[in-house]
Amino acid sequence: MEKSAASSTPLLNDELDIVIPTIRSLDFLEAWRPFFQPYHLIIIQDGDPSKVIKVPEGFDYELYNHNDINRVLGPKASCISFKDSACRNFGFLISKKKYIFTIDDDCFVAKDPSGKDINVLEQHIKNLLTPSTPFFFNTLYDPYWEGTDFVRGYPFSLREGVPTAVSHGLWLNIPDYDAPTQLVKPLERNTRYVDAVMTIPKGTLFPMCGMNLAFNRELVGPAMYFALMGDGQPIGRYDDMWAGWCIKVVSDHLGFGVKTGLPYLWHSKASNPFVNLKKEYKGLFWQEELIPFFQSITLPKECTTAQKCYIELSKQVKAKLGKIDEYFLRLADAMATWIEAWDELNPSGGKPAVLPNGPAKHRF
């Protein structure tokens, strides 16, 4: 098949929303202005709803806090995390766009080895608009990339690829480590820029980080649920891990691809490893049972949509993980509630219905 031209990536500014969870004023957007200003931002304010979040002038945005989430979702707001970056789920839920890019507010523009600012959105869009190859690994990484192709021995029947559901970007400077690794490597920094994108093979899980992530909302939006974390929950910092395990199982089942690699951004702030350890403690034990659970999951052929897949996942979580801790019973219920909320606000499976009373705040 003909390759996409790397030099003519569409902007997709009418088809992509940027979702940002935050507890602070968004001065970091100034650094992103050349890249983000053409897009619509959905900002989810965590913490105290009475706190004023300042957004630099010139951005098109909506700003929601927990009062707004409760107003829109009512009892179903129980599936949205509080005091955790998983509150970004609400942005995924109410977006009206085909694609989502989500970023944390401690991330900045990185530079490539030539010193040029990296346009993360351009690269994520390239990744999402070109096919994935999950069924057979290409040793030159992404064969649709400019200057490469399928290598000798690659089956011609698989070269058309499949739609890409997720583009997982990486980071320079502060590594995305768990607390034990942070404690033994406190000064380590990632300075290695690898100019590559690859498709994660079918049947292989990966640790998904939510700070630099894009996905096709129409393909897998209902399954991109960052797990219930934060206030009132016994675990933190596994919200994106959970979403990554689920989204990979669902994408594998539905025949979609997940890419990882470029683009890089600059992760500026190292979080406190002792605070992180307290949040992660149970997860460090639980993951040794969770990962085999996800590796062994099979979804019935009747699961033909992301919603149906996710409902089935919630049932298996309740049946098989509920014995580990009652938290997983709550999480399974939250997963089912999430799909109910999704179907309520997205009755056709695509663009959502008009929100009650409109968005909380909207400025230009």
N, C-alpha and C positions, 0 to 999 in steps of 0.2 A: 504494500500500500504506500501511497505517497506520504512523505513525512511533512509535518507541520513546519512552516518556516519560523525559525527561532527569532527572526528579526521583525515579525509582524504580529506579535501577540496582541490580541484585542484587549481593550481596557476593561470591558465588562462592568463599567461603573453603574449601569442600570440593572445589573443582574447579580451584584455582590454586596453584601452587608458586612461591616466590620463590627464584631461584638467584643466589648471590653468590660471585664469585671473590675471594680475599683472600690477603694475606701478613701481615696485622697483626690485632691485636685489634679487635673490631667495636664499638667505642664509638659509632660513627656511628649504630647502630641505635636509640640512645636518642631521637634526634631523630625517628625514623620510628615509634616505638612506637605512637602512636595509630592509625596506618594499617597497620602490618605485623603487629601482634600477633595478629590473628585468623587469620593464614595460617601455613602450614608453610614453613620455610626449609630450603634445601639449600645448605650452605656448602662450597665447594671450596677447601681450603687449598693454595696453591702454595708452592714453596720447600721449606725444611727440614722434613721430617715430624715431627721431634722437637720443634719449636717449639710451645709451648702457645698456642693461639688462644683468647682469652677472648671469650665471648658474654654479653651482659647477661642477667640472670635474667628469666624470664617469657616467653621465646620458645620456641616449639615448633620444634626444628631437628634436622637431621642434619649431621654434620661429617665430611668425607672428606679425606684427604690422598693423596699419591702412592703410599704403601704400600697404601692401600685400593684405589686404582684398579688397581694391578698385581694385587692379590689377586682382584678381581672380574673383570677383563678378561683377565688372563694376557697372552699374546703380542699380543692385540688392543689392549692399552694403548698401543701405538705410535702410535695415531691421536689420542691426547690430548696436547696441548701441555704443555710444562714450562717454568716461568719466563715465563709469558705469561698474560694474562687469558682466552685461549682455553681454559684448563683448565675453564672453565664448561661446556664441552661435556658433561662427565661428568654434571653436574646435569641437563642436558636428557635425557640417555640414561636415567637411572635414576628420573626422576620418574614418579609414578603418576597425574598429573593431566592434565586436558584442556588447561589453559592454563599458560603459563610467563610470569613477569615476571622480567627480569634487570636488575641494577643494579650499578654500581661502588661501591666503599667510600669514594670521595671525593665522593659526591653527597649532597646534603641537601635538605630540604623548601624549596621556593621559595614565594613569595607572589604572588598575582595582583594586578592593579592596584588592587584595593580593599583590599589588605593581608591578605587571607584566605589561610591555608595551603592549598596545592594538594594535593589528594588524587590522586596519580598513578595509583593502582590503580583508583579509580573511573572516571577518564577513559579509561584503557586498556581497561577492561571495556566501557564504552560503545562505544568504537571497534570492539572485537572482536565485540560482539553486534549491531551494526547493519551492514547490507550496505555493500559498496563499489561504486563505479561506474567501473571501469577502461576501459570501452569508449566513453565519451562524457563529456567534461569539463563539469561543472556550474560556472558562473561564480560562484555563491554558495557554492562549496566543498562541504562535506558536506550534501547535501539532506535527510538524516535528522536533522539537528541542530535543536534547538528554535528556532523563530522563522525558519526558512528552508524552502525547498522547491525543487523542480525549476523552472528558469526556462523562460520561453516558448521554444519551439523544441526542447526536449529530447524525444527520441523516447519515446513512451509505452511502446513495447515493451521499453525498457531500464530503466524506472524501478523494476522489482523489485530490481535489483542482483544482486550475487553475494556469497557468503560472504567475510568478511574473515579473512585468514590472519595478517596482521602489523599491529601498531600500533607505529609508530616515533615516540617522543616526542623533545622537544627540550630545550634547556638554557639557563639564564640564567647570567650572570657569565663564566666562562672559556669562550671559543669552542672548538669542536672543530676546530682548524686543523692542517694539516700543518706540518712543521718550517720550511720556507722562509717560510711566511706568519707563523708565530710570530715568526720573527727580524725581519721587517720591521714587525710590528705587536705589539710586546711588551706594550704597555699597553692594547690594545683589549679591551673587555668588552662582552658582549651584554646590553643593558638593554631591548631591544625585545620586548614581549610581544604576540604576534599571536594574537587569539582566533579561531583557525580550525583546522579539520581538513580535509584533502583526500585524495582517492584519487589515487595516482600512476598515470598512464595506462598502459595496456597497451603494451608495447614500449619503455618508458622505464626506464632504469636509475637508481639513486640511490645516494648514499654513505651506507650504513647505519652508525650508531654504536651500539655495544653497551651503552652506559651507561644507557639508558632505553628499554627494548624489551620488548614483549610479543608473544606469538604463540600461535596455536592449534596445540598439539602434535599433535593428532589429524589435522589437515589437512596440515601441512607439517613436522612435527617432524624426520623423517629428512633433510630438506634444509637444516635450520638447523644447519649445521656451520661453526664458526669455524675458519678454515684453520690448518694446522699452522704454528706460529710459535714464536719464543722459542729455548730452549736447543737448539743444534745446527742451527739453521736460519739461512739467510742474510738473513732479512727479519723485520721485526716491524711491529706497528701496522696491518697489513692484514688481520688475522683477521676482523674484523667487516665490512670492505669486501667480502672474498671471499664471506662468508655472504650479504651483501645482494645481490650480483650473482647468486649462485646462486638465492637464494630468490625473487628477482623473476622470473627466467627460468622457474622451476618453477611459481610462482603464475600467471604469464601462460598457461603451457601448460595447466594444470589448470583454469583459469577462476576463480581466486580473486583477491581484492583485497588491496592493501597501502595502508595509510593512514599519513600523516605530519602532524605539527603538534602540537597539544596531546596530552598534558600536558607542562608544563615542570617541570624540577627545577633545583636550584642546584648547578652544578659548581664545586667549591671550590678545586681545586688545579691550577695550571698546571705541566705536566711540563716537564722541561728540553729546550729545543729542540735543543741540540747532541747530547744522547743520542738524541732522537727522530730527528734527521737520520741518525745512524748506523744506526738501525733501519730507517728508511724508504728509504734511499738507492736501493737496487735497485728498490724498488717504484715510486718516482717515474718511473723509466724503463719498467719493465714494464707499468705501468698503461696506457700509450699503446698497447700491443698487446693487453692483456687486455680492455679495454673494447670494442674492435671485435670481439674474439672472442665476447664475451657478446652483443653486439648482433646478431651473425650466426647465433647458434645456433638450430637448429630441432630439436625433439625429435619422434621418430616417434609416430604415434597409438597405438602399442602401449604407450607409457609412460603408464599410467593411474593410477599411484600416485606419491607422493613418492619412495619407494624406487626404483622403476623409473626415474624421471626422474634421480635422482642417480647411479645406476649408469651411465646413458647419458652424463651429464655427465662422470663420471670417465674414461670411455673417450675422449671428445672432448678432454678436457684432456691426456691422455697423448699422443694422436695429433697434436694441433695446437699445444700449448704446450710439450711436452717438448723441442722443438728450441730453445726460448729459453734454457732452463737445466735442468739435471738436477733442480733443486728441484721442478719441476712433475711430473716422473715420480714423485718421492716423495709429492707431494701427491695425485696421482691414486690411488696405492696406498693412501694414508691415507683418501681418500674412500671407496674400496671396502671397506676394513677397517671404517670407521665404520658402513657399512650392515650388514656382517656382525654387528658388535657390537649394532647396533640390533635386528636380527631375532632375535638370540640372547636379548636381554633383553626384547624385546617380541614374543613369538612369534605373537600374534594381531593385531599391528599396532596394538594399543591399549595397555592397561595392561601394564607389564613383569612379567616373572616375578619370583619372590622371589629376592633377591640371595643368593649364597653366604655363609653365616654371618651374614646380616643386616647392617644398617648398622653403620658403625664406631662412631659415638657418637650418642646420642639423648637429649635432655634436655628438661624442661619448666620 
